[in-house]
Amino acid sequence: MVLGLTGRYCAGKDLVASLLAERGWIVIDVDDLGHGALAARAADVVAAFGSDVGDGKDGIDRRRLGARVFGDDEALARLEAIVHPEMVREVRRRIDDVGIGGKVIVNAAILEKMGLDKLCDAILFVSAPMPLRFFRALRRDALPPQRILQRFSAQKSIDAKRLRKDVDTYTIYNVGSIRHLRKKVLRIEANLLKG
């Protein structure tokens, strides 16, 4: 069973992933894979965006790169063309490593845009109202409000309506307590595993 987990910035995907990990699901965090892909393709990223996005140690300064690409659709597309293919290969490899009978979560905000939805047996979309997500972003990431709004804008295409219609898709509204969220997650998990 491969479950795609998606949603917008600060909706609560990581929290849902951790609740399912407690239940034995193996989580593939695509953001983490992005860090590895950035490190592996650092020379290509510097060539595309300039030496000022480098960290001086053959790596990438992710904050400077983020400031450059969020809010600039063309720059973001260039970065994605460099790192996404490597990330997708690594997701496929990790799913294959788990093998038959495993329960895998592919946690990716841009699941559909990366084509990772094609690897999934079901999809879980985590949603929360924009003001709540904004507050969570301020508290969690300590970014200036304008940078948070740029990230929101960069994810405007992430929408449950755009997800595949040929697989079961579940939406969780993450607006209450963790206890309340856990109940919703357990209900969906039971649905997924009964078949």
Phi and psi in degrees as a GROMACS rama.xvg file:
@    title "Ramachandran Plot"
@    xaxis  label "Phi"
@    yaxis  label "Psi"
@TYPE xy
-113.942  118.787  VAL-2
-107.908  121.276  LEU-3
-82.042  134.337  GLY-4
-122.85  118.495  LEU-5
-142.26  172.513  THR-6
153.608  172.483  GLY-7
-81.6167  168.193  ARG-8
-50.4933  124.719  TYR-9
66.2376  25.0394  CYS-10
-78.69  -26.7043  ALA-11
119.74  21.3254  GLY-12
-58.2602  -45.2062  LYS-13
-64.4454  -36.4379  ASP-14
-65.7119  -44.6031  LEU-15
-61.3235  -42.6447  VAL-16
-59.9399  -41.6741  ALA-17
-67.7319  -35.6837  SER-18
-64.9722  -38.8044  LEU-19
-74.5815  -33.226  LEU-20
-61.8519  -35.7974  ALA-21
-59.6667  -23.0211  GLU-22
-100.541  12.8864  ARG-23
97.689  2.64055  GLY-24
-75.4145  143.196  TRP-25
-94.1037  123.627  ILE-26
-99.9344  125.812  VAL-27
-103.429  106.916  ILE-28
-89.1812  107.368  ASP-29
-68.7976  -29.3889  VAL-30
-60.6387  -43.9701  ASP-31
-61.8068  -40.0926  ASP-32
-62.625  -31.6015  LEU-33
-62.9143  -37.4668  GLY-34
-63.3689  -42.3685  HIS-35
-64.9269  -41.0225  GLY-36
-65.8741  -37.3233  ALA-37
-62.3028  -42.8403  LEU-38
-64.5844  -43.6562  ALA-39
-67.7549  -32.0675  ALA-40
-110.697  24.2829  ARG-41
-55.0673  -42.5881  ALA-42
-61.9698  -39.7744  ALA-43
-67.4901  -37.523  ASP-44
-67.035  -44.0767  VAL-45
-62.964  -40.1071  VAL-46
-62.7484  -35.3865  ALA-47
-81.0788  -31.6421  ALA-48
-119.501  -6.36312  PHE-49
100.784  157.63  GLY-50
-66.1947  -20.4219  SER-51
-68.9623  -12.3014  ASP-52
-89.0979  -6.29989  VAL-53
-76.1426  159.129  GLY-54
-101.006  6.64932  ASP-55
82.772  -0.344681  GLY-56
-131.246  35.2144  LYS-57
67.2603  18.275  ASP-58
-119.333  -167.356  GLY-59
-119.252  136.208  ILE-60
-84.4013  101.678  ASP-61
-64.8074  -32.293  ARG-62
-65.9027  -44.4146  ARG-63
-66.5061  -40.8474  ARG-64
-64.2131  -43.4766  LEU-65
-59.6055  -42.3068  GLY-66
-62.1471  -30.628  ALA-67
-77.0565  -39.7255  ARG-68
-95.8856  -31.3732  VAL-69
-72.8865  125.568  PHE-70
96.9931  -4.01224  GLY-71
-127.47  97.64  ASP-72
-57.8924  -39.1149  ASP-73
-67.7049  -43.2989  GLU-74
-65.8013  -40.1245  ALA-75
-63.5408  -42.0014  LEU-76
-62.6623  -38.6021  ALA-77
-62.9523  -44.2326  ARG-78
-64.0632  -45.0098  LEU-79
-61.2998  -37.5119  GLU-80
-64.2604  -27.3745  ALA-81
-79.7007  -46.5506  ILE-82
-99.5125  -28.1753  VAL-83
-60.3315  -44.4696  HIS-84
-57.4477  -40.2539  PRO-85
-65.6952  -39.7254  GLU-86
-64.5661  -43.6744  MET-87
-63.0366  -42.7582  VAL-88
-58.7423  -41.0883  ARG-89
-69.4745  -37.1765  GLU-90
-61.9729  -46.6717  VAL-91
-58.3803  -44.3667  ARG-92
-61.5237  -43.6399  ARG-93
-68.6045  -37.5499  ARG-94
-62.6104  -44.853  ILE-95
-61.0781  -37.4902  ASP-96
-64.2801  -32.9318  ASP-97
-68.4795  -42.8922  VAL-98
81.4272  -178.334  GLY-99
-66.7604  138.294  ILE-100
92.7618  -10.6092  GLY-101
-80.1212  160.048  GLY-102
-116.462  113.652  LYS-103
-121.067  139.355  VAL-104
-113.389  127.907  ILE-105
-102.438  101.145  VAL-106
-91.4  104.159  ASN-107
-148.077  121.267  ALA-108
-58.2042  -43.6915  ALA-109
-105.083  48.3398  ILE-110
-49.5959  -52.3823  LEU-111
-69.5096  -41.4478  GLU-112
-63.4052  -33.5175  LYS-113
-84.0022  -7.48057  MET-114
79.5633  8.64577  GLY-115
-72.1865  -20.2543  LEU-116
-60.9728  -26.0092  ASP-117
-68.7956  -15.892  LYS-118
-91.5277  -3.62984  LEU-119
-101.633  143.427  CYS-120
-86.6907  -23.6584  ASP-121
-156.723  162.048  ALA-122
-132.195  138.66  ILE-123
-118.182  119.928  LEU-124
-104.8  121.939  PHE-125
-99.0822  128.798  VAL-126
-128.458  149  SER-127
-155.488  151.347  ALA-128
-63.4548  148.696  PRO-129
-55.5891  -44.5972  MET-130
-60.258  -37.7827  PRO-131
-68.2956  -42.2777  LEU-132
-63.8207  -38.089  ARG-133
-62.2292  -46.0988  PHE-134
-60.9005  -44.4944  PHE-135
-61.3944  -41.5678  ARG-136
-64.0792  -43.0174  ALA-137
-58.8068  -45.4204  LEU-138
-71.1253  -42.93  ARG-139
-80.0034  -45.7085  ARG-140
-102.472  -12.202  ASP-141
51.846  40.7472  ALA-142
-94.7057  154.833  LEU-143
-62.9644  148.078  PRO-144
-52.6489  -37.7017  PRO-145
-63.6445  -39.2089  GLN-146
-65.4394  -37.8081  ARG-147
-63.4381  -44.8691  ILE-148
-63.5126  -34.4542  LEU-149
-63.5212  -41.2479  GLN-150
-65.2551  -40.8773  ARG-151
-58.7286  -45.5706  PHE-152
-63.8033  -38.9208  SER-153
-65.5937  -20.1992  ALA-154
-106.959  17.945  GLN-155
-62.0642  -21.8296  LYS-156
-83.3461  -7.66091  SER-157
-77.2576  112.539  ILE-158
-152.647  136.079  ASP-159
-57.8438  -29.4028  ALA-160
-68.6391  -19.6915  LYS-161
-88.6862  -6.32136  ARG-162
-75.6148  162.991  LEU-163
-54.3481  141.858  ARG-164
-94.8473  -11.1415  LYS-165
-94.4265  8.40547  ASP-166
-130.228  156.984  VAL-167
-64.5948  130.302  ASP-168
-124.32  129.991  THR-169
-117.501  142.762  TYR-170
-116.921  131.561  THR-171
-114.16  126.287  ILE-172
-91.5094  109.9  TYR-173
-94.5965  81.2752  ASN-174
-124.745  -7.02928  VAL-175
-111.625  -149.995  GLY-176
-77.5389  166.258  SER-177
-63.5762  -37.9428  ILE-178
-59.7563  -43.8194  ARG-179
-64.7325  -42.4776  HIS-180
-63.6995  -42.3167  LEU-181
-58.5893  -41.0373  ARG-182
-60.5561  -42.5886  LYS-183
-63.8294  -43.7448  LYS-184
-63.2606  -44.1982  VAL-185
-64.3376  -36.8177  LEU-186
-63.9814  -43.544  ARG-187
-68.0176  -41.2359  ILE-188
-59.393  -43.7012  GLU-189
-60.2367  -40.6528  ALA-190
-61.7867  -43.8731  ASN-191
-65.0665  -38.1192  LEU-192
-91.0588  -8.27602  LEU-193
-75.719  -20.8216  LYS-194
